[in-house]
Amino acid sequence: MTVDIEKPDSSGTPPPPGGPEAIKAIPVRHYGRYASGAVAIALFVAVVYAFSQGDVNWDAVPDYFFDDQIMKGVGNTLLLTITSMVMGIVLGIVLAVMRQSKNPVTSAVAWFYIWFFRGTPVYVQLLVWFNLGLVFEYINLGPVYRDEWSDFMTPFLTALLGLGLNEAAYMAEICRAGLLAVDEGQTEASHALGMSHAKTLRRIVIPQAMRVIVPPTGNEVINMLKTTSLVSAVQFMELLRSTSDIAQTSGATAEMLFLAAAWYLVLTTVFSIGQYYLERYYARGSTRTLPPTPLQRIRTNLTTFRRSPSGGQA
């Protein structure tokens, strides 16, 4: 290891007693970032200009944005999204446990369910449920329930079964991946302490598995929200069907599609924010510092933006 010893310069003048001057760091300018930003802005302006040249009645979007029929479609979309996801998560957990069972029959049944529902399109499954009335005139559950199939299989029930059963197959694999991500030593240690299998799952395994389960589950919720647009084919009055009905009476077809897209963006944004805070909650204990909240990021970016390149205030 070498140590640099300060020596006087050639003129024999010793260095100032205060020590060497502070280094003034000059940040490197990234011209590529400026160029890419300019290109992105130019493309955005070009798209806005192209749409402004079209024959679009933009006033129809805010006029119908909070229309009663639109709000009913939004409410039905949220209801179908939540109920389908609850059904998919509950059944998915059951299927994930069945897949890990040592019973070959139970494991095979879960595997077959996942294979079938992941292997067929959800749109086809919706149409199958909707058209089962052509095969079964009555639904007969013995002394429990008996009625005509058309009265039993309502549009909401058709949409719920089509989306919920399909989602369960994907949630089963997500839950199984989360359970497998927890080290087996955690389970063995809890059993050595006298904890039951149910208490081990509830207090040890599942809380740790949630760190793996929550991110893809949040993506599935957002995907389910958008997939609900397919249930218009089974006569369920959700957001897309509501806008389509208004488009037929008002003649503003493109405008109503823009309105539907705007509502989907609003709902997706709300779900994304909820997913972020949920992931942040389950990140406690796994990271030394929690990721910043959106407000903290905005505050940090504003503080950085106000600073000049030399480090002073602009």
N, C-alpha and C positions, 0 to 999 in steps of 0.2 A: 504494500500500500504506500503510495507516494503522497506527500503533503506539499502543497504549493506554498512557498514562503514569499510574502510580499517584499519586493526589493525596490529601492528607489529607481526612478527612471534614469536615463542617460545623463540628464542635467544635474543629477545629484539631489534633486528636491524630493523629500520624503512625501508619502501619500498624506492626504489630509487626516487629521485625528478622528474625524467622524466616520471613517471607513469609506469603502467604495460607494459610488452613487448607485441609486436604485435603478434597476433595469426597466426601461419603458417597453413593455410588450405591445407590439402592434399586431392586431389580429389579421390573419390571412383572409383575403377577400376571395370568396368562392363565386366566381363569375358564372360557373355552370348552373348554380342554383338560381341566379338572377335570370339567366336565359330560359331555364325550364319553367320558372314562374311566369315569365312573360308569354311563353308559348301556351301555357295552361289558360291564362287570362284571355289570350287572343282566341283560343278555341271556344271558351265559354261565351265570349261576346259574339262569335260567329253563330253559335247555336241559338242564342237569344235573338239575334237579328233574323235568322232563318225562320224562326217561329213567329216573329212579329210580322213577317211578310205574308203569312197565311191568313186565310179567312176564318179566324177564330174569335168567337165572342167571349172574351176573357171575363166580361162582367157576369156571365152566367155562373162562373165558379164561386165567387163570394155570395152571389144571390141564393144559391142552393146549398151552400156549405153546411148550414145548420137547419136545413129543411127537416120537417118532421119525419118524412119517409127516409131521408138519409140517416138521421139520428137513430131511427129504429133499426136500420141495417147495421150501423156501427155497434149498437147494443147487442144485436144478435151475433155479430161477428165475434165480439169479446166473449159472450156467453159460450159460444161454440168452441172458441179457442181454449178457454179455461177448463170447461168440462171435458173436452177431448184430451187435454194434457193431463188432467187429474186421472182420468181413466187409463191413459197410456202409462203414466208413472206407476200407479198402483199395480196394474197388471204386469208392467215391465219388471218391477221388483220381484213379484212372485215368479215370473219366468226366469229371472236371473238366479234366484235361489234354486229353482228346479234344475237349471242347467248344471249347477255345481253339486247337485245331489248325487250320492253314490248309488241311488236306485236307478238301474238302467232304464226302466220303463218311464219314470218321471223325467229323466234327462232326455230321453228320446222324444217324448211328447213336446217338451219345451223346444227342442231342436227343430222338430217338424213345424211347429207354429211359426217360429222365427223364419225358417226357410220359406214357408209358403207366403207369408204376408210381406216379407221383404222382396220376394221374387215376382210379385204381381203389382202392377201400377195401382196407386190409390184411386185413380179415376175409374178404373175398371171395377174395383171393389165397391165403389159408390154405386155404380150402375147395377151391379149384381144385387146389392141390397134393395135397390129401388125397384127392380123388376122381378123380385122373388114372388110377387103377387101373381105373376103369370103361371107359376108352378104350384104355389100353395094358395088355395082359396081361403082356407081357414087356418088359424094358429090354435092348436089344441094342446094345452098342457095338463089335460085331465081335470081333476077337481079344482086346480089352482086358477086356471085362466083359459077362456075360450072365446074367440072373437074372429071377425073377418080380418084377413090380412091387411086390407086397405085401411081399415080403421086402426089397426095396431101399429103398422109401420108408417108413422107420420114422417114428414120431411125432416123434422129435427132429429128423430130417432135414427133415421137413415143416415143423416150426416154424422151423427155422433158415433154410430157403430163403424161407419166407413173410415172415419178419421182416427177414432180412439183405438180400434183394434189394430190398425196399421201402425200407429205410433208406438203401441206396446212392444212390437217386434224390435224397433230401433232402441227404445229405452231399455229393453232387456239387455242388449249388448253394451249399452253405456253403463248401466248399473253393474253388470258383471265385470267390466273393465275396472270400475272404481273399486269393487270389492277385491279384485285380484291385485290391485296396486298396493294394498295394505300388507305389510310384511307379516308372514305367518307367526313370527315370534311374538307379535302383539297379542294374538289370540292365545297362544300357548301360555304366555305370562299371565293373562287374565284368568285362564282356566286354573293355573297353578295357585292363584290367589283365592280360588273358590267361587269365582263368578260363573253364573249360568251362561249357556250359549246365547239366550235371548238378550241378557244384560250385556254380554260382550259385544254383540252386534250393535246394540243401542248406544252404548257409552264409549266403546273403543273403536270398533271397525267403521261404522257408518260416519261418525264425525270426521275421521281421516279420509274416508273414501269420498266425502262430499267435495273435497278440493279437486278431485278428478271428475266428479259427476256434474258439478254445477256448470262449468263452461259449456260443454256440449249440450246440456239440457237447456240452457238459455238460448242456444242457437236453434234447438228444436222448437222452443216456444215461438220464436220469431218466424221460423219456417212454417209452423202450424198456422200462425196468423195469416200468412199469405196463401197457404194451401186451402184455407176456407173459401177462397174465391171459386174453387171447383164445385162446391156444393150447390151452386146456382143450377147445375144440371139436374138436381133432384128436387127442384122447386122450393128450396129453402130460401127465405127472404133475408139474405145477408147483404153486405155492403155493395158488392158488385151487381147483384140483381136489383137492388134498390136504384142504383145509378142507371142501370140499363132500362128499367121501367120509366124513369123520368126522361131518359134520352128518347124513348119512343114517342112520348107525348109532346115533348118540347122541341124535338128535332136537333138538339145540341148533343150529338153523339160523341164527338171528340172532346167537347168540354166536360161532359160527365165522366169520361175516362180519366181526364186530367184531375177531376175532383176526387175520384176514387183513389188514384195514385197518391194524391196529397194526403188523404186520410190514412192510407196504409203507411206512409212515411211518418206521420205524426204518431200513430200507434206503435210502430216499430221503434221510434226514438224513445218513447216512454218505456217500453220493455227493455231496450238496450241499457238505459240508465239504471233500471232496477237490477238487471243482470250484473252490471258493474259493481254496484254496492253489495250485492250478494256475494260475488267473488271476493271482494275486499274483506267481507266479514269472515269468510272461511279461510282467508289467507293469514289470519292471526296465528302466531306460533310457528308458522313455516318460513317466514321472512323476518329479518331484523327490523325493517322499516316497511310500513304499509304503503302501497302505491297511492299517489296523490289523488284527491277527488277532482272532478271536473272544475270546480270553482278554484281550487288550489292551482291547477294547471293554467287556468286563464289568468289568475293573479301573477303567476310566475312569468308567463309569456308577456304580459303587459309591462312588468318590471324590466324584463330583458329588452323589450322593444324601445323603452324610453331611454335606455342607456346609449350613449354615443360610442363609436368604435374605440375611442381612447379610454373608456371606462367612466367618464363623467356623465352628468345628466345632460340630456338633449335640451 
